């Protein structure tokens, strides 16, 4: 049996990022064969990652990457905000962003099956390796790729270090105008660009809710219909980017701000980390103890 010395353990640790004892055990199991030891660690990493698959990952980071005429906004989730500050986690996000910009997969499921350039792994396998290394469930939750023409400009804004990411595309104007609109998107949280972009089921649901509210107020049925028209219009203005009061000047709408800059907005993306995910509340001390037992 080959001698498992500290130098060999360090070499394996540098290559994989695994813990010292995990590296020593893998080297012992493979009689000092580095390549086989890496495979052993990866196999064990997959097993560890599988155990973490049922956990809730509602923290993490959103990111924006722009390259020429393309831009991507993405959200990658982790279990804790501590990991979100981890340099390796941030490096993973950058790697994923680069891949998404280049390959433009149709959806997350497709992205996970694609080969990740320079790694010999699929995107899914690369994330699994990161889970084994970092020690938390990690998932690529969502992404959007935008394209622009020569007369269009991207605007990007990250709030709270990536807690919220806003990406916009405008025609005309300049980079400062685009960034101002991105900041508005981050702050005010529009859901749609214009009224015509609101899905019919969303309009129908809101109309139904407003109708029930009006009837419960004791309003006559013939009056309710007129009330609903006005209340729907107010609702549309609250959720549509171009009709919202501009965050830097509430006396004008975003549409009017853009017009003053000879610009028009054509698309936007807003990601807020963990929105819509039901978070599990745990006692912090118990959480640390649970991590230590793994």
N, C-alpha and C positions, 0 to 999 in steps of 0.2 A: 504493500500500500504506500502511495506517495505521501511524503510529509506535507501536511497542511500548515504552512507557515503564514506568518502575518502578512508577508508581501503578497502571497497568492490571494489571501482573503481581501486585502486592500484592492488588488487589481479587479477582482470580481465585483466588489462593492462600487468601485468607480465606474464599471461598465453597466451596472444594473441599478444602482441606487438602493439596493436592498440592505437590510440590517446586517450587522457584523455576524450575529449568531446564525441568521438564515444563510448567509454566504458560507460560513464554516460548515454547516450541516450539509449544504448542497455539494460542496467540494469533497466532503468525506464520503457522501453517497456515490459520487462519480469518480472516486479515486484520484482527485486532483485535476480532472479534465474540465478546463474552463468552459468550453463550448457546451458540454453536456450539463454542466452546472447551471449555465444560463437557461437552458431548456427546462431544467428542474424548477428553477425559480419562477419561470414564466408559467409553468403548469400549476405550481402552487399559487401563483398570483391569480390565475383564472379561478381557482377554487375559492380563494379569499374574496375575489370580486363577486362571485356568485352569491356568497353569503350576504354581501352588502346590497344586492340588487333589490331587496324588498324595502330598504330604508327610504326615507323621504329626503330628497335633495332639493331644498328650496332656497338655498343661498347660492353664492357664486358671483359671476360677473357677466355683464354684457359688454360687447366690444364692437368697434367699427374699424374697418380697414378699407382704404381707398387705394386703387392702383389704376392710374390712367382713366379710362372711360368706364370703369366698373367700381362698385363699392359693395361691401357686404356688412350687414349688421347681424350679430349672432348673440345667443345667450347660452352659456355653459353653466350648469348647476353643480354645486357641491353640497355637503351636509352642513358645513359651518362656515361662518364668515372668516374664520382664522385661515382656512385653506384658500379662500379667495385672495388672501394677501400673500400667498406662497408664490415664490418666483417660478417654481416648476409648473404650478397650475396656470400662471399667467403665460408661461412659455407654451403650454399646451393649447391655450386659446389662440395664440398667434399662429401656431402650426395649423390649427383647424381653419382659421380665417383664410390663410394662404391657400389651403386646399380648396375651400369652398369657392373662392374667387376664381381659381384656375379651372375647376371641374364643373362648377355650376350644377350640382345634382338637383333633381326635381324635388326631393324632400329629404328629411332626416334619415328615413329608412334606407333610401338609396345611397346617401352619403356614407352611412356606416359600413356598407358592403364594398365601397370603392378602395382601391389600393392607394396607400399614402406614399407619395414619392420619397424615395431615399430611405425608407424604413424596412421594406420587405414585409410590411404588415398592412392589414386593412385599417380603416379609420376606427372600427370597432375594437380591433385587437390593440391598437395604439392607446385607446382610452382605457381599455382593461389593464394594460401594463401600467398606466398612470395611477389607476385605482390601487393596484398592488403596491406601488411605490409610495404614494401619498397617504393611503390608508383610509380613504373615504369614498363613498359612492360618488361618481362623477358622470354627468350625462350631457350630451349635446341636445338641448331642448328645441331650439328653433333658429332659423336664419332666413334672411331675405337678401337677394342680390339685385342691385339696381344698375341699369345701364344709362349712360347719358350721351347726348350728341355734342358736337363742338360748341354749340351756342348755349349749352346748359352747364350748370354748376352744382356740385355737391356741397352740402353744408352738414357738418357733423358736430355733435356736442355730447360729451360724457359728463354726467353729474354724479357726485360722490364717488369718484374713482371708478365708475362703471356700474354703479347701482342702477342707473338709468342711462340708456343710450338713445339718441335721437339722430336720425339721418333724413335729410330732405334733398330733393332735387328741384331746382328752379331753372326757368328759362329767362335769360336776360339778367339784369342786376349784376352783382359781383359776389365775391367770397364772403364779405362782411354781411351782406344782405342774407345770404344763404345760412350763415351761422346764426344770425339773429332769429331767423324762423326756426332753426333747429332748437335753439334755446327755448323758444316759445312752446314748441312741441313737447320738450322735456318737462316744462313747468305746468302747462295747462292740460295736457293729456287729451288731445283730440282723438276721436275714434275713426273719423272719415275725412276725406278731403273736402267734398261738397255734398250737398243734400242728395244729389242723384246717385251718389255712391253708397247710400244707406240701403242695406238689403230689405226686401219687402217684409220679411218675417219680423225684423226689428221694428219697422214702422207699425206693423199690425199689432205687435205685442204692446208697444207704448200707447197706441191708440186705445187698446182694450183697457189698460191700466188707468189711463186718464178718464175714460168714459165711466168706469166704475167709481173713481174718485168723485167725479162731478155728480153722479146720481146719488152717491152717499151724502153729498152736501145738500141734497134736497132740491136740486135744480130741475126745472121742467125739461122733459125730453126734447122739446123743440128748441130750447136754449142750449142744451148740452152740445148739440152738433156744432154750433157756432163757437162755443167755448173751446171745443177740442181742436178746431182749426188753429186758433190762436196759440193754444198751449203746445201743439205739435211744432209750430213754427219756432217757438221759444226753445223747445227741446232740440230741434235741428241746429239752431245757432250755437247751442252749448256744446254739441259734440262734433261739429264740422269745423275743420281748421280755418278755412277761409272766412267764415262768418264770426269767429271768436274775436272778442276785443283783444287787440295786440298787447302782449305782456309788458312791453316797454312804454306803451301809450294807450291807455284804456279808452281814449276818445275816438280811436280809429280801429277798424277791423284789420285782420291780417291781410285780407284782400286789398284794402285801401293802402296799407303800408307797402305791399309789393308793387302796387300800381305807381306809387310815388317814386319807386326805384326802377320803373320800367321793367318790371319782372312779373313772372307768373309761376306759381308752384304747381308741379305736376305729379309729385309722389312724396310720401314720407313713411318712415318706419319709426315706431317707438317701442322699445323693450324696457320693461322694468323687472328686475330680477325677482323671481318667485311669485309674480302676480298670478293669481288664479290657482296656486298650489296650496293645498291645505297643509299648514305647518304643524308639526308635532312639538308640543311643549314639554320639555323635560327639565328636571332639576339639574343645574350645571354640575354640581358635585357628583351626582349619580352618573351623569353623562361621561365625566372624566374617568370615574371608576370603571364604567363599562368599556371604555376605550383601552384602559390599562390591562383588562382581563383578556383581550384578544391576542 
